[in-house]
Amino acid sequence: MAASKAKGGRPGIKVISKNRAARHNYAIDETFEAGIELTGAEVKSLRDRAAQLTDTFVLIRGGEVWLNGMHVHPYVNGGVWNPDPDRRRKLLLHRRQIDYMEQKLRTKGVAIVPLQMYFDEHNRVKLTIALATGKKLYDKRADMARRDADREIRRVLKERSRA
């Protein structure tokens, strides 16, 4: 079976869920790839792409990284093995990465936000998290204006190439 390619992404990954609001509300500084500690029923549910990353956030407590607010829909055939759908989940990162992020979080306005969850080429669930700074309202407006201008330019060039 050929490896699938996510839209605009790496070959072999299957995107489960994206946090589109994160790129709107935050300026992304650095990204990291983290594993997630999950149960078997949760992984089976994720194969049906049954997760929601909106309103999720990442905290570092006691030298461990935790994902809070992610909702994984209960697996249909899970029965008593379905855990709480909204429980906190531990993220798996290297100690140096955790220490580095903890140091960066001391800066005012910096947060760790989850961007997307996916199955990698080895069928392991991974989460892309980012160190990000919050955008001001005028930054969001500037981004929207830039996006609209780019869309208009592409439209004009497309019409011009047809003629």
N, C-alpha and C positions, 0 to 999 in steps of 0.2 A: 504494500500500500504506500503510495507516495506521501511524502510529508506535506502537510497543509501549510499555507503561509497566511499569517494574519495580515489584515489590510495595513499596509505601510509598516509592517513589523518584520521580525526575524522569521526565517523559515522554520517550520516544525513547532511553533507555539500556537495554542488554541486559547483565545481570549475568553475568559469566563465573564468578567465584569470590569467596567471602567468607571472611574470617578471623574466625570466630565466637569463637574463644578469646581474641582480642585484647580484645574488650569485656569479657570475664570477668576477664582478668588485669590490665588497665590501666584507669585513669581517663583518659578522652580529654579533652585540654585544647583543642587546635586541630587542624583538618583542612586538608589541602592536596590539590589535584588535580595529579597528575604524569603526564606522558607516559612511555612506555617505549620504549627502543631495541630493536626486535625484527627478526628476519629474516622473510622471506616465508613460509617453512614454519611458523614459530612462529605467525604470525597465522592461517594456515589451520587449524592445530591448535586455536587458541583459539576459532575459530568453532564447533568441536564441543564447546566448554566443557571442554577437556582441560587444566586447570591446577590446581595445588594451592598454596594460600597458607599453609597451616598450617606452623608452625616457620620462617617467613620473618622476616628482619630487614633494617633499612636502616642503612647506614653512610655517613658523609661522609669521603672520603679525597681529599686533593689538590684540594679545591674542587669535587669532583664527588660526586653522590649515587648510591649503588649498592644494588641490591636483591639480597640473598643468600638462597639456600635455596629459591627458588621453582622448582617442578618443572613444566615444560611437556612433556606427553607428546609423543613424536615423531609427526610427521604421517605418516599411513598411506602416502601416495604420495610422501613426501619423498625417499626414497632417500638419496643421498650429500649432499643439501642440508640434511638434518636436523642442526642443531647439537647440542651437548651439552645434554641436557634440564635439567641442574642448574647451568648456568653462571651467573655473575653478570651482571646486566643493569643498564645505566645508566638512571637516571631523569632525565627532562628537566624542569627547573624553572628559574625565573628566578634570576639571580644574587642579588637581594635576598632572595628566599625562602631560598636556600641559606645565605647569611650569617646570616639571622635564626635559622634552625634550628640552625646551628652554635653561635651564641651561647647559645641555650636549652639545648643539650645539655651545656653546662658546668655546669648546675645538677645537683646530685646527685639521682639517681632518675628522670631524664627520659630517655626513649627515643623513637625514631621507629619506629612500627609500621605495617605495611600493613593496611588494613581491608577493601577490596574492589577487585576488578578488573572492568572493564566496557568495553563498546563505547559510545562517546558517540553523540550524534545525527548526527555526521558519519562514523560507523563507524571511529573511531580508538580504539585501545586506551588506556585511562586507568587510573590506579591512584589510589585515595584513600589517602593516608598521614596519620598523625596524630602530633602531639607528645603523649606520654602519660606519666603517672607510674604506677609499679607499685602495685597494690593489696595491702594486707596481708590476711591470712586473715580477720580480723574484718570488713574492708570487704566481702569477697566474701560472707561469711555474711549481713551486713546487706542486701546487694543481693538475695540469694536470698529472705530473709524478706520484704522489701518486694514482690518479684515475686509470691510466694505469696499475700500479703495482698491485693494488687491483683486477682489471679486469683479469689480467694474473693469479693471484693466484686462483681466483674463477674458471677460466677455467681449470687449472691444477688439482685442487681438484675434479672438476666435472668429468674429464677424468679418474682420479684415482679411483673414486667411481664406475665408470662403469666397470672397469676391474676386 
